[in-house]
Amino acid sequence: MMINAHRKDIKSISKPKIKFNLKMKMIFLISLLIVGIFIIFGLFLRSFISTTTEDQMGKRALSVAQTVANMPEIKEAFLLDDPASVIQEVVKPIQQDTAAEYIVVGNREGIRYSHPEPNHLGKKMVGGDNERALTKGESYISKKVGSLGLSIRGKVPIYDGNDEIIGLVSVGFLNEDIQSIIKEQSKSLWFTLFCIVLLGITGAIIISYYIKRLLSNMEPEEISDLLLQKEAILESTHEGMIAVNKQGLITMMNAAAKRILFGKGSVERHYIGRSITELIPHTDIFAVLAHGENQYNREMVLGDHIVLVNRMPIIREKSIVGAVSTFRKKTEIEHVTKELSQIKQYANAQRAQTHEFSNKLYTILGLLQLNQGQKAIEFIKKEKHIQLEWSQFLLEHVADPMVQGLLQGKFNQANELGITMSLDPGSQLSYRFTGDKQDALLTGLGNLLENAMEAVKGIEDVDPEIAIFFTDIGEDIVIEIDDSGPGISSEHIVYIFDQGFSTKKNPNRGTGLALCQHMLHKIGGALMLEEGELGGACFVMTIPKNGGQQHE
């Protein structure tokens, strides 16, 4: 019913109207952008060239003025009755060589001793910008209107042998000439920018054709229309779907996937563009990205559910460009799996206890047949004392009978395997949990003890030993499982809690610690790995009391 309704919704979507072709839009907009940028850039460069040219001409005028002011001939001419007759002849060739518009030498009163136009000799200098050189002895650049027009000038004072200011030199370049130079340079600038703009427009045309081809010659309106249809299809399915690109970044996630991962009451979150490992650290989707092999019905834990996962690569032009993962809940099997796991633990404990007592009975029978009655009695007393001591400790220090039974079964199993299992005398667990916290406690404790026994089996030159400590002092229940096994290597520590990772070669391993950590995190607890005192691994499990139910 829902699928048929969804198909009708898709058919009802009309074909979008296209006003302008994508290629024309791209060519026009990119060209407009290029032209605008280069106009602004050209105006900036013209202003920069103008400022730079004027600054260079001013420095050039100042340099020439300093050279003339330091000439001995100029200084000596000031001592003559007619300085202009000498200074004019000295300055004239310098003016021609430097292409300056004028070189004017004047005395302290500003009376000219040299000028390009002889009829200006003996007259007062124009511009009113000589005071800094004549009174303060400064060398500077100014822009003023003189007898020949607006010019950029370099002003330098002239000193006599006693370091007294006796006059000044003014070297100028007309503003009109400078503007002509700027104009010539600007022509080449605008021509170059025009050629670049043409090249940019050509590039815009090429880019537009290339992008249109990448889009399968579809218009944006058509792509948007297909996207709406795709979103409707994805959101209507009950299977969770997550798509990633070649780098493992999420490109799509439907509503069903969010419900499975975060629950129905979760706040809307956006994960597009984030790494898939942030949501599913133990994912195998990178194997699909690397090898392109399909994966079907892989079982794993996602959120609060055990799911069956299918993974397939996305291939474009014979290259892997991403992958899609679909998954569906396996709620019923998850519940059954939990129960079977606990039953298996209890069955193993009973089997171990039965086997252990059978071996002990045969030992007693053999001693009696050998007429070693006293040794048989001592053996019985010893075993009775060990069993009574362990059982009495559990009864006095552990309130939950489920935990008592689990520890008793694991103790018997350890004895059968020749493993020394000890309880810290200071251990105390008078707090009892029910519901999810009890399940997490039993699952975590059972898995950690099973892993510890497997770790110490078969090791040479080291006594197989497991030490247990638990306490409910404080806000949390803390349980430590320490073993004398080989421990966890440094390169494996970061992966030890990942789904599917195991230091053992059995391919069906790697779910116990991951499931324990998931159940503990769900109730606010934690599972940590520390350095053990026995030389092996030491796992620490914490469960908060807050929210639990206590029974005396």
C-alpha positions in Angstrom: 0.0 0.0 0.0 2.7 2.4 1.0 4.8 1.5 -2.1 2.0 2.1 -4.5 1.2 5.4 -2.9 4.8 6.4 -3.1 4.9 5.6 -6.8 1.8 7.8 -7.4 3.6 10.6 -5.6 6.6 10.2 -7.9 4.5 10.2 -11.0 2.6 13.3 -9.9 5.9 15.3 -9.9 5.8 17.3 -13.2 8.9 17.8 -15.3 10.6 21.1 -14.2 10.5 24.2 -16.5 13.9 25.3 -17.7 14.2 29.0 -18.5 17.9 29.2 -19.2 20.4 26.6 -20.3 23.0 25.7 -17.7 25.9 26.3 -20.1 24.7 29.8 -20.9 24.2 30.6 -17.2 27.7 29.4 -16.3 29.3 31.3 -19.3 27.5 34.5 -18.4 28.0 34.4 -14.7 31.7 33.4 -14.8 32.4 36.0 -17.5 30.7 38.6 -15.5 32.7 37.7 -12.4 36.0 37.7 -14.4 35.2 41.1 -16.0 34.2 42.6 -12.6 37.3 41.3 -10.9 39.7 42.6 -13.6 38.1 46.0 -13.7 38.6 46.4 -10.0 42.1 44.9 -10.3 42.9 47.2 -13.2 41.8 50.3 -11.4 43.9 49.3 -8.4 46.9 48.7 -10.6 46.5 52.0 -12.3 46.4 53.8 -9.0 49.4 51.8 -7.8 51.4 52.6 -11.0 50.5 56.3 -10.6 51.5 56.5 -7.0 54.7 54.5 -7.7 55.7 56.6 -10.7 55.2 59.9 -8.8 57.2 58.5 -5.9 60.1 57.4 -8.2 60.2 60.7 -10.0 60.2 62.5 -6.6 63.1 60.4 -5.4 64.9 61.0 -8.7 64.4 64.8 -8.4 65.7 64.7 -4.8 68.8 62.6 -5.8 69.7 65.1 -8.6 69.2 68.0 -6.2 71.5 66.5 -3.6 74.2 65.9 -6.2 74.0 69.6 -7.4 73.9 70.9 -3.8 77.2 69.0 -3.0 79.1 70.2 -6.0 82.1 72.4 -5.0 81.6 74.6 -8.1 78.1 75.6 -6.9 79.3 76.4 -3.4 82.2 78.5 -4.7 80.0 80.4 -7.1 78.0 81.8 -4.2 81.1 83.8 -3.2 81.2 85.6 -6.6 79.6 88.9 -7.4 77.5 87.3 -10.2 76.8 83.7 -9.1 74.3 83.2 -11.9 76.9 83.4 -14.6 78.7 80.4 -13.3 75.8 78.3 -11.8 73.7 78.6 -14.9 76.5 77.0 -17.0 77.2 74.3 -14.5 73.5 73.3 -14.1 72.4 73.4 -17.7 74.2 70.1 -18.9 73.1 68.3 -15.7 69.5 69.2 -16.5 69.8 67.9 -20.0 71.5 64.6 -18.9 68.9 63.9 -16.2 65.9 64.9 -18.3 64.7 67.2 -15.5 62.2 69.9 -16.4 64.2 72.4 -14.5 67.1 72.8 -12.0 66.8 76.0 -10.0 69.5 77.2 -7.6 68.6 80.1 -5.3 70.1 81.9 -2.4 68.6 82.3 1.1 66.2 84.9 -0.1 64.9 82.6 -2.8 66.5 84.6 -5.7 67.2 82.4 -8.7 70.8 81.8 -9.9 69.8 79.2 -12.5 66.6 78.5 -14.5 65.8 76.9 -17.9 64.4 80.3 -19.0 67.1 83.0 -18.7 64.6 85.8 -18.2 63.6 84.3 -14.8 67.1 84.7 -13.4 67.3 87.1 -10.5 63.7 86.8 -9.7 62.2 85.2 -6.6 61.4 81.4 -6.7 57.6 80.5 -6.9 55.8 77.9 -4.8 56.3 79.0 -1.3 57.8 75.6 -0.2 61.4 76.6 0.4 61.3 77.4 4.1 62.0 73.9 5.3 65.2 73.7 3.3 66.4 77.3 4.1 65.5 77.4 7.8 65.5 73.8 9.0 68.1 72.4 6.6 65.7 69.5 5.5 65.8 67.6 2.2 62.3 66.7 1.0 59.9 66.2 -1.9 57.0 68.5 -2.6 54.3 68.9 -5.2 53.6 72.6 -6.0 52.7 74.9 -8.8 55.8 76.8 -10.0 56.6 79.2 -12.8 56.4 76.3 -15.4 53.3 74.7 -13.9 52.4 71.9 -11.4 55.5 69.8 -10.7 57.1 67.3 -8.4 60.2 68.8 -6.8 63.2 67.7 -4.8 64.4 70.4 -2.4 68.0 70.3 -0.9 69.8 73.0 1.1 73.3 74.2 0.1 75.9 74.6 2.9 79.2 76.6 2.8 82.4 75.5 4.5 81.2 76.5 7.9 78.0 74.4 7.6 75.9 77.5 7.2 72.9 77.4 4.8 73.7 79.7 1.9 70.9 78.6 -0.6 69.0 75.7 -2.0 68.6 73.5 -5.1 65.2 72.7 -6.5 64.9 70.0 -9.2 61.5 69.4 -10.8 59.6 67.2 -13.2 56.4 68.6 -14.6 53.2 66.8 -13.6 52.1 66.6 -17.3 55.2 64.7 -18.2 54.7 62.3 -15.3 51.0 61.7 -16.3 52.1 61.0 -19.9 54.4 58.2 -18.5 51.6 56.8 -16.4 49.2 56.8 -19.3 51.7 54.9 -21.5 52.2 52.3 -18.8 48.4 52.0 -18.3 47.8 51.2 -21.9 50.0 48.1 -21.7 48.3 47.2 -18.4 44.7 47.5 -19.9 45.7 45.6 -23.0 47.2 42.7 -20.9 44.1 42.6 -18.7 41.8 42.6 -21.7 43.7 39.5 -23.1 43.4 37.8 -19.7 39.6 38.5 -19.6 39.3 36.9 -23.1 41.2 33.9 -21.9 39.0 33.7 -18.8 35.8 33.8 -20.9 37.2 31.0 -23.1 38.0 29.0 -20.0 34.4 29.6 -18.7 33.0 28.2 -22.0 35.3 25.1 -21.6 34.4 24.6 -18.0 30.6 24.9 -18.7 30.8 22.2 -21.4 32.9 20.0 -19.0 30.5 20.3 -16.1 27.5 19.8 -18.3 29.0 16.5 -19.5 29.7 15.4 -15.9 26.0 16.0 -15.1 25.0 13.7 -17.9 23.8 16.7 -19.9 21.1 17.3 -17.3 19.9 20.7 -16.2 19.9 21.7 -12.4 16.1 21.6 -12.4 16.1 18.0 -13.6 18.8 17.0 -11.1 16.8 18.7 -8.3 13.7 16.8 -9.5 15.5 13.4 -9.4 16.9 14.3 -5.9 13.4 14.8 -4.6 12.3 11.4 -6.0 15.4 9.7 -4.5 14.7 11.3 -1.1 11.1 10.1 -1.2 12.2 6.6 -2.0 14.9 6.4 0.7 12.7 7.9 3.4 9.9 5.5 2.7 11.9 2.3 3.2 12.2 0.6 6.6 15.7 -0.6 6.0 18.5 1.6 7.3 20.8 2.9 4.5 24.1 4.8 4.7 26.2 5.7 1.7 29.9 6.8 1.9 32.4 8.2 -0.6 35.9 6.8 -1.3 37.3 8.4 1.8 34.6 6.9 4.1 32.7 10.2 4.5 28.9 9.9 4.8 27.0 11.2 1.8 23.6 9.9 2.6 21.7 8.5 5.6 17.9 7.8 5.7 15.5 8.1 8.6 15.4 4.4 9.2 19.2 4.4 9.8 18.9 7.2 12.2 16.2 5.4 14.2 18.3 2.3 14.4 21.5 4.1 15.4 20.0 6.8 17.8 16.5 5.7 18.7 13.1 7.3 17.9 13.4 10.0 20.5 16.9 11.2 19.3 17.4 14.9 18.4 17.8 15.5 14.7 21.5 15.4 13.9 23.4 16.0 10.6 26.1 13.6 9.7 26.7 14.4 6.0 30.4 14.9 5.4 31.5 13.2 8.6 33.5 10.0 8.8 31.5 6.7 9.1 33.8 5.6 11.9 32.4 8.4 14.1 29.1 6.5 14.1 30.2 2.9 13.5 33.8 2.5 14.7 33.9 -1.2 13.9 32.5 -1.0 10.4 33.9 -3.2 7.6 32.8 -0.9 4.8 36.5 0.1 4.2 37.1 -3.5 3.0 34.4 -3.0 0.4 35.9 0.3 -0.6 39.4 -1.3 -0.9 38.5 -4.5 -2.7 35.0 -4.0 -4.2 33.6 -7.2 -2.8 30.0 -7.4 -1.7 29.1 -8.4 1.8 25.8 -10.0 2.7 24.1 -10.7 6.1 27.0 -9.7 8.3 25.8 -9.6 11.9 26.9 -6.6 14.1 25.8 -4.4 16.9 24.4 -0.9 15.9 23.0 1.4 18.5 20.8 -0.8 20.8 20.2 -3.5 18.2 21.8 -6.4 16.6 21.4 -6.0 12.8 22.1 -7.9 9.6 24.2 -5.7 7.3 24.7 -5.8 3.5 27.5 -3.8 1.9 28.0 -3.0 -1.8 30.5 -0.8 -3.7 29.4 2.1 -5.9 31.3 1.8 -9.2 31.7 4.6 -11.8 33.7 4.0 -15.0 35.2 0.8 -13.5 36.4 2.7 -10.4 35.1 2.4 -6.9 33.8 5.8 -5.8 31.9 4.8 -2.7 29.9 2.2 -1.0 26.3 1.6 0.3 25.5 -0.2 3.6 21.9 -1.4 4.2 20.9 -3.0 7.5 17.8 -4.3 9.2 17.1 -5.1 12.9 17.4 -8.6 14.3 15.5 -7.9 17.5 14.2 -11.3 18.2 17.5 -13.0 17.5 19.2 -10.4 19.7 17.0 -11.4 22.6 17.5 -15.1 22.1 21.2 -14.6 21.7 21.5 -12.9 25.1 19.6 -15.7 26.8 21.6 -18.4 25.0 24.8 -16.7 26.0 23.8 -16.7 29.6 22.6 -20.3 29.5 25.9 -21.3 27.8 27.8 -19.7 30.6 25.8 -21.5 33.2 26.0 -24.8 31.3 29.8 -24.4 31.0 29.9 -23.8 34.7 27.9 -26.9 35.5 29.8 -29.0 33.1 33.1 -27.8 34.7 31.8 -28.5 38.2 30.6 -32.0 37.2 33.8 -32.9 35.5 35.8 -31.5 38.4 33.9 -33.5 41.0 34.1 -36.6 38.8 37.9 -36.3 38.8 38.0 -35.8 42.5 35.8 -38.9 43.1 38.2 -41.0 40.9 41.1 -39.6 42.9 39.4 -40.6 46.2 38.5 -44.0 44.8 42.1 -44.6 43.7 43.5 -43.7 47.1 41.0 -46.1 48.9 41.9 -48.9 46.5 45.6 -48.3 47.4 44.7 -48.5 51.1 45.7 -44.8 51.5 42.6 -44.0 53.6 44.3 -41.2 55.6 45.4 -39.4 52.4 41.9 -39.8 51.0 40.5 -38.2 54.2 43.1 -35.4 54.0 42.3 -34.8 50.3 38.5 -34.6 51.1 39.1 -32.2 54.0 41.3 -30.0 51.8 38.8 -29.8 48.9 35.9 -29.3 51.4 37.8 -26.5 53.0 38.6 -24.8 49.7 35.0 -25.1 48.5 33.6 -24.0 51.9 36.0 -21.0 52.1 35.1 -19.9 48.6 31.4 -20.4 49.0 31.3 -18.8 52.4 33.1 -15.7 51.1 30.6 -15.4 48.3 27.7 -15.8 50.6 29.0 -13.1 53.0 30.4 -10.6 50.5 28.1 -10.9 47.4 24.4 -10.1 47.8 23.2 -11.0 44.3 22.7 -14.9 43.9 23.2 -14.6 40.2 26.6 -13.1 40.6 27.4 -15.8 43.3 26.4 -18.6 40.9 28.5 -17.1 38.1 31.6 -16.7 40.3 31.2 -20.2 41.8 30.9 -21.8 38.3 33.9 -19.9 37.0 35.9 -21.0 40.1 35.1 -24.6 39.4 35.9 -24.2 35.8 39.3 -22.7 36.7 40.1 -25.5 39.1 39.4 -28.0 36.3 41.8 -26.2 34.0 44.5 -25.9 36.7 44.1 -22.2 37.0 44.4 -20.4 40.3 41.5 -18.0 40.8 41.6 -15.8 43.8 39.3 -13.2 45.4 40.7 -10.1 47.1 39.8 -10.3 50.8 38.7 -6.7 50.7 36.1 -7.4 48.0 32.5 -6.4 48.8 29.4 -6.4 46.6 26.3 -5.8 48.8 24.6 -3.7 46.2 22.2 -5.5 43.8 21.0 -4.5 40.4 18.0 -5.6 38.3 17.1 -5.2 34.7 19.6 -3.8 32.2 22.3 -3.2 34.8 22.1 -6.8 36.1 22.3 -8.1 32.5 25.3 -5.8 31.9 27.0 -6.9 35.1 26.6 -10.7 34.4 27.5 -10.4 30.7 30.6 -8.3 31.5 31.8 -10.4 34.4 31.2 -13.7 32.5 33.0 -12.5 29.3 36.0 -11.0 31.2 36.5 -14.2 33.3 36.2 -16.3 30.2 38.7 -14.2 28.3 41.1 -14.3 31.3 41.0 -18.1 31.5 41.7 -18.4 27.8 44.6 -15.9 28.1 46.4 -17.9 30.8 45.8 -21.4 29.3 48.8 -22.9 27.6 51.4 -20.3 28.6 54.8 -21.6 29.7 57.1 -20.6 32.6 54.2 -18.7 34.3 51.7 -20.0 36.8 48.2 -19.5 35.4 46.5 -17.1 37.8 43.5 -14.8 37.8 42.8 -12.3 40.6 39.3 -10.8 41.1 38.5 -7.6 43.1 35.1 -5.9 43.4 33.8 -3.1 45.6 30.6 -1.0 45.9 32.1 1.8 48.0 31.3 5.1 46.4 28.9 6.0 43.6 29.9 3.1 41.3 30.4 -0.6 41.5 34.0 -1.4 40.4 35.2 -4.8 39.3 38.8 -5.7 38.3 39.9 -8.9 36.5 43.6 -9.3 36.5 45.4 -12.3 34.8 49.0 -13.6 34.4 48.6 -14.0 30.6 50.7 -12.4 27.9 48.6 -9.2 28.0 47.6 -6.9 25.1 50.2 -5.6 22.8 50.5 -1.8 22.3 49.4 -2.0 18.6 46.2 -3.9 19.6 45.1 -1.7 22.5 43.3 0.8 20.3 41.3 -1.9 18.6 40.6 -4.2 21.6 36.9 -3.0 21.9 36.2 -2.9 18.2 33.4 -5.1 16.8 35.0 -8.1 15.1 38.6 -7.5 16.4 40.2 -10.4 18.2 43.8 -11.4 19.0 42.7 -15.0 18.5 42.7 -16.6 15.1 39.2 -17.9 15.3 37.1 -15.9 12.7 34.0 -16.0 14.9 35.6 -14.1 17.7 35.7 -10.4 18.5 32.1 -9.8 19.8 32.4 -10.3 23.5 34.3 -7.2 24.6 32.4 -5.1 22.0 29.1 -6.3 23.3 30.2 -5.7 26.9 31.3 -2.2 26.3 28.1 -1.4 24.4 25.9 -2.7 27.2 27.9 -0.8 29.8 27.8 2.4 27.9 24.1 2.0 27.5 23.6 2.1 31.3 26.3 4.8 31.9 29.1 2.4 32.8 32.6 1.9 31.4 35.1 -0.8 30.5 38.8 0.0 30.6 42.1 -1.8 30.1 44.9 -1.1 32.6 48.3 -2.6 33.3 47.9 -5.6 35.6 49.9 -6.6 38.6 50.2 -10.2 37.5 51.9 -9.3 34.2 49.0 -9.7 31.9 45.8 -7.7 31.1 43.7 -6.0 33.8 40.2 -5.1 32.8 38.2 -2.6 35.0 34.4 -2.5 34.8 32.4 0.3 36.4 28.6 0.5 36.8 26.9 3.5 38.4 24.6 2.9 41.3 22.4 5.9 40.4 19.2 4.5 38.9 19.6 1.0 40.1 17.5 -0.8 42.7 18.9 -2.1 45.9 17.6 -5.1 47.8 18.8 -5.9 51.2 
